[in-house]
Amino acid sequence: MLRTSASRLFVAAALASALAACSGEGASDTAASGDAAPAGEVPPVLKERHDNFEGIGDAFKAVRGELEKDAPDFALIAAKATDINTRAKLIETHFPAGTSVDDGYDTEALPSIWQKPEEFTAAGQKLIDESAKLMTVAGGGDKAATGAQALAMGGACKGCHDQFRLDDKK
């Protein structure tokens, strides 16, 4: 029994860490904050990307919440993984040239997104791949396997954030 409790605590802690990476919490694109843009209106893509990442974070929170239950709703987890997968496919389109902090916008998107486009694309693809795997694994109804895949998906979020997102919590 102690081992099961310890395992649950480990999984909960790991998922919390992954959730922090996937979460849109703290995202502060100019469009979302309502600040004035440099020399004109804020491009709509700033709000679109902010909202997309908020949606990914919300979906991941729902996955985490289900995995904390003794009897998770695997259909809900699969649905949220599908939502994340759909949103992940949009990420690359949300970062056109001219929408970085270097362009005067209040955003957590680091210049490395535009300086290393191949790496950024690969990081986005990893989230697409890991969320697709979570869709499949959740369909099997195995809590341990689903939890492990949720951690892998969270790792994809963290990997991208480590390279391409300003960490304002340091």
ChimeraX commands (.cxc) that place a marker at each C-alpha (Angstrom):
marker #1 position 0.00,0.00,0.00 radius 0.5
marker #1 position 2.81,2.40,0.83 radius 0.5
marker #1 position 4.43,1.70,-2.52 radius 0.5
marker #1 position 1.18,2.50,-4.34 radius 0.5
marker #1 position 0.84,5.77,-2.44 radius 0.5
marker #1 position 4.44,6.67,-3.18 radius 0.5
marker #1 position 3.90,5.84,-6.84 radius 0.5
marker #1 position 0.82,8.04,-6.95 radius 0.5
marker #1 position 2.72,10.90,-5.33 radius 0.5
marker #1 position 5.55,10.51,-7.83 radius 0.5
marker #1 position 3.17,10.47,-10.78 radius 0.5
marker #1 position 1.24,13.45,-9.36 radius 0.5
marker #1 position 4.45,15.44,-8.87 radius 0.5
marker #1 position 5.73,14.58,-12.32 radius 0.5
marker #1 position 2.42,15.50,-13.91 radius 0.5
marker #1 position 2.37,18.79,-12.00 radius 0.5
marker #1 position 5.81,19.59,-13.39 radius 0.5
marker #1 position 4.74,18.66,-16.90 radius 0.5
marker #1 position 1.57,20.69,-16.50 radius 0.5
marker #1 position 3.61,23.74,-15.63 radius 0.5
marker #1 position 5.44,23.30,-18.91 radius 0.5
marker #1 position 2.27,22.79,-20.96 radius 0.5
marker #1 position 0.23,25.39,-19.21 radius 0.5
marker #1 position -0.47,28.71,-20.76 radius 0.5
marker #1 position -0.28,30.26,-17.29 radius 0.5
marker #1 position 1.70,33.43,-17.34 radius 0.5
marker #1 position 1.46,33.77,-21.09 radius 0.5
marker #1 position 1.46,37.43,-21.86 radius 0.5
marker #1 position 1.18,38.24,-25.50 radius 0.5
marker #1 position 0.25,41.86,-26.02 radius 0.5
marker #1 position -3.14,41.04,-27.49 radius 0.5
marker #1 position -4.11,39.14,-24.40 radius 0.5
marker #1 position -2.97,41.85,-22.03 radius 0.5
marker #1 position -4.54,44.67,-24.02 radius 0.5
marker #1 position -1.34,46.75,-24.18 radius 0.5
marker #1 position -0.83,49.00,-27.16 radius 0.5
marker #1 position 1.21,47.58,-30.00 radius 0.5
marker #1 position 4.15,49.38,-31.48 radius 0.5
marker #1 position 3.10,51.68,-34.32 radius 0.5
marker #1 position -0.43,50.39,-34.73 radius 0.5
marker #1 position -2.77,47.58,-33.93 radius 0.5
marker #1 position -1.79,44.28,-32.39 radius 0.5
marker #1 position -1.74,41.53,-35.00 radius 0.5
marker #1 position -4.66,39.13,-34.39 radius 0.5
marker #1 position -2.21,36.21,-34.47 radius 0.5
marker #1 position -0.92,37.24,-31.03 radius 0.5
marker #1 position -4.32,36.63,-29.46 radius 0.5
marker #1 position -4.79,33.47,-31.52 radius 0.5
marker #1 position -1.51,31.98,-30.31 radius 0.5
marker #1 position -2.18,33.03,-26.72 radius 0.5
marker #1 position -5.64,31.45,-26.81 radius 0.5
marker #1 position -4.27,28.30,-28.46 radius 0.5
marker #1 position -1.68,27.81,-25.72 radius 0.5
marker #1 position -4.28,28.52,-23.04 radius 0.5
marker #1 position -6.41,25.78,-24.61 radius 0.5
marker #1 position -3.48,23.35,-24.57 radius 0.5
marker #1 position -2.86,24.16,-20.91 radius 0.5
marker #1 position -6.52,23.72,-20.01 radius 0.5
marker #1 position -6.71,20.39,-21.81 radius 0.5
marker #1 position -3.56,19.16,-20.10 radius 0.5
marker #1 position -4.96,20.21,-16.71 radius 0.5
marker #1 position -8.03,18.09,-17.45 radius 0.5
marker #1 position -5.81,15.10,-18.31 radius 0.5
marker #1 position -3.88,15.56,-15.10 radius 0.5
marker #1 position -7.10,15.84,-13.09 radius 0.5
marker #1 position -8.39,12.59,-14.52 radius 0.5
marker #1 position -5.12,10.78,-13.82 radius 0.5
marker #1 position -5.30,11.83,-10.18 radius 0.5
marker #1 position -8.56,9.87,-9.83 radius 0.5
marker #1 position -8.70,6.21,-8.89 radius 0.5
marker #1 position -10.88,5.54,-11.94 radius 0.5
marker #1 position -9.99,8.05,-14.67 radius 0.5
marker #1 position -12.32,8.74,-17.57 radius 0.5
marker #1 position -10.09,7.50,-20.40 radius 0.5
marker #1 position -12.54,8.74,-23.04 radius 0.5
marker #1 position -12.16,12.25,-21.63 radius 0.5
marker #1 position -8.37,11.90,-21.58 radius 0.5
marker #1 position -8.39,10.75,-25.20 radius 0.5
marker #1 position -10.65,13.69,-26.13 radius 0.5
marker #1 position -8.36,16.18,-24.40 radius 0.5
marker #1 position -5.32,14.60,-26.07 radius 0.5
marker #1 position -7.13,15.04,-29.40 radius 0.5
marker #1 position -7.73,18.70,-28.56 radius 0.5
marker #1 position -4.05,19.16,-27.69 radius 0.5
marker #1 position -3.03,17.40,-30.91 radius 0.5
marker #1 position -5.30,19.63,-33.00 radius 0.5
marker #1 position -4.00,22.75,-31.28 radius 0.5
marker #1 position -0.37,21.60,-31.54 radius 0.5
marker #1 position -0.75,21.43,-35.31 radius 0.5
marker #1 position -1.54,25.17,-35.29 radius 0.5
marker #1 position 1.51,26.28,-33.30 radius 0.5
marker #1 position 3.83,26.81,-36.23 radius 0.5
marker #1 position 1.30,29.14,-37.92 radius 0.5
marker #1 position 1.08,31.37,-34.84 radius 0.5
marker #1 position 4.61,32.76,-35.05 radius 0.5
marker #1 position 4.94,34.81,-38.23 radius 0.5
marker #1 position 7.86,37.16,-38.65 radius 0.5
marker #1 position 7.29,40.52,-37.00 radius 0.5
marker #1 position 5.52,39.20,-33.87 radius 0.5
marker #1 position 8.40,38.84,-31.43 radius 0.5
marker #1 position 9.53,40.81,-28.43 radius 0.5
marker #1 position 12.24,42.22,-30.73 radius 0.5
marker #1 position 9.39,43.72,-32.76 radius 0.5
marker #1 position 8.08,45.51,-29.67 radius 0.5
marker #1 position 5.37,43.10,-28.57 radius 0.5
marker #1 position 4.83,41.96,-25.01 radius 0.5
marker #1 position 5.27,38.23,-25.53 radius 0.5
marker #1 position 7.03,35.30,-23.89 radius 0.5
marker #1 position 8.06,34.01,-27.31 radius 0.5
marker #1 position 11.85,34.10,-27.44 radius 0.5
marker #1 position 13.70,35.30,-30.55 radius 0.5
marker #1 position 15.09,31.77,-30.87 radius 0.5
marker #1 position 11.76,30.80,-32.49 radius 0.5
marker #1 position 12.70,32.85,-35.54 radius 0.5
marker #1 position 16.46,32.28,-35.23 radius 0.5
marker #1 position 16.12,28.47,-35.15 radius 0.5
marker #1 position 13.00,27.70,-37.19 radius 0.5
marker #1 position 13.92,24.06,-37.85 radius 0.5
marker #1 position 14.37,23.37,-34.14 radius 0.5
marker #1 position 11.11,25.16,-33.33 radius 0.5
marker #1 position 9.25,23.12,-35.94 radius 0.5
marker #1 position 10.78,19.92,-34.55 radius 0.5
marker #1 position 9.71,20.87,-31.01 radius 0.5
marker #1 position 6.15,21.46,-32.20 radius 0.5
marker #1 position 6.18,18.16,-34.05 radius 0.5
marker #1 position 7.22,16.39,-30.85 radius 0.5
marker #1 position 4.09,17.70,-29.12 radius 0.5
marker #1 position 2.00,16.58,-32.09 radius 0.5
marker #1 position 3.55,13.11,-31.92 radius 0.5
marker #1 position 3.31,12.71,-28.15 radius 0.5
marker #1 position -0.29,13.93,-28.00 radius 0.5
marker #1 position -1.21,11.48,-30.79 radius 0.5
marker #1 position 0.36,8.68,-28.75 radius 0.5
marker #1 position -1.65,9.78,-25.70 radius 0.5
marker #1 position -4.85,9.60,-27.77 radius 0.5
marker #1 position -4.02,5.97,-28.59 radius 0.5
marker #1 position -2.74,4.91,-25.17 radius 0.5
marker #1 position -5.74,6.42,-23.35 radius 0.5
marker #1 position -7.99,4.28,-25.53 radius 0.5
marker #1 position -6.44,1.20,-23.93 radius 0.5
marker #1 position -7.69,2.15,-20.47 radius 0.5
marker #1 position -4.37,1.48,-18.72 radius 0.5
marker #1 position -3.83,4.16,-16.07 radius 0.5
marker #1 position -0.08,3.58,-15.68 radius 0.5
marker #1 position 0.57,3.63,-19.43 radius 0.5
marker #1 position -1.65,6.67,-19.89 radius 0.5
marker #1 position 0.12,8.47,-17.06 radius 0.5
marker #1 position 3.52,7.66,-18.53 radius 0.5
marker #1 position 2.44,8.97,-21.93 radius 0.5
marker #1 position 0.99,12.11,-20.35 radius 0.5
marker #1 position 4.41,12.67,-18.77 radius 0.5
marker #1 position 6.07,12.22,-22.16 radius 0.5
marker #1 position 3.67,14.74,-23.67 radius 0.5
marker #1 position 4.42,17.16,-20.84 radius 0.5
marker #1 position 8.11,16.64,-21.53 radius 0.5
marker #1 position 7.50,17.79,-25.11 radius 0.5
marker #1 position 5.95,20.97,-23.74 radius 0.5
marker #1 position 8.84,21.52,-21.38 radius 0.5
marker #1 position 11.43,20.87,-24.06 radius 0.5
marker #1 position 9.92,23.56,-26.24 radius 0.5
marker #1 position 9.51,26.02,-23.38 radius 0.5
marker #1 position 13.13,25.53,-22.31 radius 0.5
marker #1 position 14.31,26.71,-25.72 radius 0.5
marker #1 position 11.61,29.00,-27.01 radius 0.5
marker #1 position 9.65,30.58,-24.15 radius 0.5
marker #1 position 10.72,33.26,-21.72 radius 0.5
marker #1 position 10.62,31.88,-18.20 radius 0.5
marker #1 position 9.43,34.84,-16.19 radius 0.5
marker #1 position 9.31,32.77,-13.00 radius 0.5
marker #1 position 13.09,32.44,-12.56 radius 0.5
marker link #1:1,2 radius 0.2
marker link #1:2,3 radius 0.2
marker link #1:3,4 radius 0.2
marker link #1:4,5 radius 0.2
marker link #1:5,6 radius 0.2
marker link #1:6,7 radius 0.2
marker link #1:7,8 radius 0.2
marker link #1:8,9 radius 0.2
marker link #1:9,10 radius 0.2
marker link #1:10,11 radius 0.2
marker link #1:11,12 radius 0.2
marker link #1:12,13 radius 0.2
marker link #1:13,14 radius 0.2
marker link #1:14,15 radius 0.2
marker link #1:15,16 radius 0.2
marker link #1:16,17 radius 0.2
marker link #1:17,18 radius 0.2
marker link #1:18,19 radius 0.2
marker link #1:19,20 radius 0.2
marker link #1:20,21 radius 0.2
marker link #1:21,22 radius 0.2
marker link #1:22,23 radius 0.2
marker link #1:23,24 radius 0.2
marker link #1:24,25 radius 0.2
marker link #1:25,26 radius 0.2
marker link #1:26,27 radius 0.2
marker link #1:27,28 radius 0.2
marker link #1:28,29 radius 0.2
marker link #1:29,30 radius 0.2
marker link #1:30,31 radius 0.2
marker link #1:31,32 radius 0.2
marker link #1:32,33 radius 0.2
marker link #1:33,34 radius 0.2
marker link #1:34,35 radius 0.2
marker link #1:35,36 radius 0.2
marker link #1:36,37 radius 0.2
marker link #1:37,38 radius 0.2
marker link #1:38,39 radius 0.2
marker link #1:39,40 radius 0.2
marker link #1:40,41 radius 0.2
marker link #1:41,42 radius 0.2
marker link #1:42,43 radius 0.2
marker link #1:43,44 radius 0.2
marker link #1:44,45 radius 0.2
marker link #1:45,46 radius 0.2
marker link #1:46,47 radius 0.2
marker link #1:47,48 radius 0.2
marker link #1:48,49 radius 0.2
marker link #1:49,50 radius 0.2
marker link #1:50,51 radius 0.2
marker link #1:51,52 radius 0.2
marker link #1:52,53 radius 0.2
marker link #1:53,54 radius 0.2
marker link #1:54,55 radius 0.2
marker link #1:55,56 radius 0.2
marker link #1:56,57 radius 0.2
marker link #1:57,58 radius 0.2
marker link #1:58,59 radius 0.2
marker link #1:59,60 radius 0.2
marker link #1:60,61 radius 0.2
marker link #1:61,62 radius 0.2
marker link #1:62,63 radius 0.2
marker link #1:63,64 radius 0.2
marker link #1:64,65 radius 0.2
marker link #1:65,66 radius 0.2
marker link #1:66,67 radius 0.2
marker link #1:67,68 radius 0.2
marker link #1:68,69 radius 0.2
marker link #1:69,70 radius 0.2
marker link #1:70,71 radius 0.2
marker link #1:71,72 radius 0.2
marker link #1:72,73 radius 0.2
marker link #1:73,74 radius 0.2
marker link #1:74,75 radius 0.2
marker link #1:75,76 radius 0.2
marker link #1:76,77 radius 0.2
marker link #1:77,78 radius 0.2
marker link #1:78,79 radius 0.2
marker link #1:79,80 radius 0.2
marker link #1:80,81 radius 0.2
marker link #1:81,82 radius 0.2
marker link #1:82,83 radius 0.2
marker link #1:83,84 radius 0.2
marker link #1:84,85 radius 0.2
marker link #1:85,86 radius 0.2
marker link #1:86,87 radius 0.2
marker link #1:87,88 radius 0.2
marker link #1:88,89 radius 0.2
marker link #1:89,90 radius 0.2
marker link #1:90,91 radius 0.2
marker link #1:91,92 radius 0.2
marker link #1:92,93 radius 0.2
marker link #1:93,94 radius 0.2
marker link #1:94,95 radius 0.2
marker link #1:95,96 radius 0.2
marker link #1:96,97 radius 0.2
marker link #1:97,98 radius 0.2
marker link #1:98,99 radius 0.2
marker link #1:99,100 radius 0.2
marker link #1:100,101 radius 0.2
marker link #1:101,102 radius 0.2
marker link #1:102,103 radius 0.2
marker link #1:103,104 radius 0.2
marker link #1:104,105 radius 0.2
marker link #1:105,106 radius 0.2
marker link #1:106,107 radius 0.2
marker link #1:107,108 radius 0.2
marker link #1:108,109 radius 0.2
marker link #1:109,110 radius 0.2
marker link #1:110,111 radius 0.2
marker link #1:111,112 radius 0.2
marker link #1:112,113 radius 0.2
marker link #1:113,114 radius 0.2
marker link #1:114,115 radius 0.2
marker link #1:115,116 radius 0.2
marker link #1:116,117 radius 0.2
marker link #1:117,118 radius 0.2
marker link #1:118,119 radius 0.2
marker link #1:119,120 radius 0.2
marker link #1:120,121 radius 0.2
marker link #1:121,122 radius 0.2
marker link #1:122,123 radius 0.2
marker link #1:123,124 radius 0.2
marker link #1:124,125 radius 0.2
marker link #1:125,126 radius 0.2
marker link #1:126,127 radius 0.2
marker link #1:127,128 radius 0.2
marker link #1:128,129 radius 0.2
marker link #1:129,130 radius 0.2
marker link #1:130,131 radius 0.2
marker link #1:131,132 radius 0.2
marker link #1:132,133 radius 0.2
marker link #1:133,134 radius 0.2
marker link #1:134,135 radius 0.2
marker link #1:135,136 radius 0.2
marker link #1:136,137 radius 0.2
marker link #1:137,138 radius 0.2
marker link #1:138,139 radius 0.2
marker link #1:139,140 radius 0.2
marker link #1:140,141 radius 0.2
marker link #1:141,142 radius 0.2
marker link #1:142,143 radius 0.2
marker link #1:143,144 radius 0.2
marker link #1:144,145 radius 0.2
marker link #1:145,146 radius 0.2
marker link #1:146,147 radius 0.2
marker link #1:147,148 radius 0.2
marker link #1:148,149 radius 0.2
marker link #1:149,150 radius 0.2
marker link #1:150,151 radius 0.2
marker link #1:151,152 radius 0.2
marker link #1:152,153 radius 0.2
marker link #1:153,154 radius 0.2
marker link #1:154,155 radius 0.2
marker link #1:155,156 radius 0.2
marker link #1:156,157 radius 0.2
marker link #1:157,158 radius 0.2
marker link #1:158,159 radius 0.2
marker link #1:159,160 radius 0.2
marker link #1:160,161 radius 0.2
marker link #1:161,162 radius 0.2
marker link #1:162,163 radius 0.2
marker link #1:163,164 radius 0.2
marker link #1:164,165 radius 0.2
marker link #1:165,166 radius 0.2
marker link #1:166,167 radius 0.2
marker link #1:167,168 radius 0.2
marker link #1:168,169 radius 0.2
marker link #1:169,170 radius 0.2
view
